[in-house]
Amino acid sequence: MPTPRLDRRISHGTARNALGLALEDPHIACADGFCLSVLAPTPADVLLLPAQTLEIGFPTRRPEPWDTWSTYLDPGSEDDDPTESVYLNVPVALVRDLIEAHGGEAPSIPRQRS
C-alpha cells in the first residue's frame, strides 16, 4: 500500500523553524478518516536518514494495538486520553502498520488559491 507522505518524512526528515515547529503540515489523513501528526527528526539532527523512529501526535482515535502504542507515550501525556497525546520514538514499521490498518493514506487534495 503506497504511503508517499510518510515515505517522504522518513527519507527527508521534517524541516522546522527556529522554534522547532514543522514548516509543512505534519498531518497524514487515512482513507477511513483517521488522522495523525507525523514528525521525523530534522535533517540537521540526524546523521543518517531515513529516520528509524518518528514522533506521532494527536491521533483522531486510539492507536491499536494499544498495549504496544501505550509504551511510546510521552511521559507528560495522559494514557486515559490517547487522542490528546504524543508518542515518542515510535518505530517506522509500527507507524506504517497503523496507517495501513486505516486503509492507507487518503489521496491528497490540491489546495485552491483564492
C-alpha positions as CSV (number, residue, x, y, z in Angstrom):
1,M,0.0,0.0,0.0
2,P,1.6,3.3,-1.0
3,T,2.4,5.8,1.7
4,P,4.0,8.7,-0.1
5,R,3.7,11.4,2.6
6,L,5.1,9.0,5.3
7,D,7.9,7.9,3.0
8,R,8.9,11.5,2.3
9,R,9.1,12.3,6.0
10,I,11.2,9.1,6.7
11,S,13.6,9.9,3.8
12,H,13.9,13.7,4.1
13,G,13.1,14.4,7.8
14,T,10.9,17.2,9.0
15,A,12.1,20.7,8.3
16,R,11.4,23.1,11.3
17,N,11.7,26.8,12.0
18,A,13.9,28.2,14.8
19,L,11.2,27.5,17.4
20,G,11.1,23.8,16.4
21,L,7.8,24.0,14.6
22,A,7.2,22.0,11.4
23,L,7.4,24.1,8.3
24,E,4.9,21.9,6.5
25,D,1.6,20.4,7.7
26,P,2.6,17.3,9.6
27,H,-0.8,15.6,9.4
28,I,-1.5,12.4,7.5
29,A,-5.1,11.6,6.8
30,C,-6.1,8.0,6.1
31,A,-8.7,6.5,3.8
32,D,-11.1,5.8,6.6
33,G,-10.9,9.3,8.1
34,F,-8.3,8.5,10.8
35,C,-5.7,11.3,11.1
36,L,-2.4,11.7,12.9
37,S,0.5,14.1,13.1
38,V,3.9,12.6,12.0
39,L,7.2,14.3,12.6
40,A,10.6,12.9,11.7
41,P,13.9,14.3,13.1
42,T,15.2,17.3,11.3
43,P,17.9,16.5,8.7
44,A,20.3,18.5,10.8
45,D,19.6,16.5,13.9
46,V,20.4,13.1,12.5
47,L,23.5,11.8,10.7
48,L,21.6,9.2,8.7
49,L,18.3,9.3,7.0
50,P,16.0,7.5,6.5
51,A,14.6,8.0,10.0
52,Q,14.2,4.9,12.2
53,T,11.7,6.4,14.6
54,L,9.0,9.1,14.5
55,E,7.1,11.3,16.7
56,I,3.3,10.8,16.5
57,G,0.8,13.2,17.9
58,F,-2.9,13.6,18.5
59,P,-4.4,10.7,16.5
60,T,-8.1,11.0,16.0
61,R,-8.7,7.6,17.5
62,R,-6.7,5.5,20.0
63,P,-3.9,3.8,18.0
64,E,-4.1,0.0,18.0
65,P,-2.7,-2.3,19.2
66,W,-2.9,-0.1,22.3
67,D,-0.7,-2.3,24.5
68,T,2.1,-1.7,22.0
69,W,1.4,2.0,21.4
70,S,1.0,2.9,25.1
71,T,4.7,2.1,25.6
72,Y,5.6,5.0,23.4
73,L,3.5,7.6,25.2
74,D,5.4,10.8,26.1
75,P,5.8,10.8,29.9
76,G,3.8,14.0,30.1
77,S,0.8,12.5,28.2
78,E,-2.3,11.1,29.9
79,D,-2.8,7.4,28.9
80,D,-6.5,7.8,29.6
81,D,-6.8,10.2,26.7
82,P,-4.8,8.7,23.8
83,T,-6.1,11.2,21.2
84,E,-4.6,14.1,23.1
85,S,-1.2,12.5,23.5
86,V,2.2,12.4,21.9
87,Y,4.1,9.2,21.2
88,L,7.9,9.4,21.1
89,N,10.4,7.2,19.3
90,V,7.8,5.1,17.5
91,P,9.4,2.6,15.1
92,V,8.6,3.4,11.4
93,A,7.2,-0.1,10.8
94,L,4.6,0.4,13.6
95,V,3.5,3.8,12.1
96,R,3.3,2.2,8.6
97,D,1.2,-0.6,10.0
98,L,-1.2,1.9,11.7
99,I,-1.7,3.9,8.5
100,E,-2.2,0.7,6.5
101,A,-4.8,-0.6,9.1
102,H,-6.8,2.5,8.4
103,G,-6.9,2.0,4.7
104,G,-3.6,3.7,3.8
105,E,-3.1,7.4,3.1
106,A,-6.0,9.3,1.7
107,P,-5.4,11.0,-1.6
108,S,-4.2,14.5,-1.1
109,I,-6.4,17.3,-2.3
110,P,-4.7,20.1,-4.0
111,R,-5.2,23.5,-2.4
112,Q,-7.2,26.0,-4.3
113,R,-5.8,29.5,-4.5
114,S,-8.4,32.3,-4.0
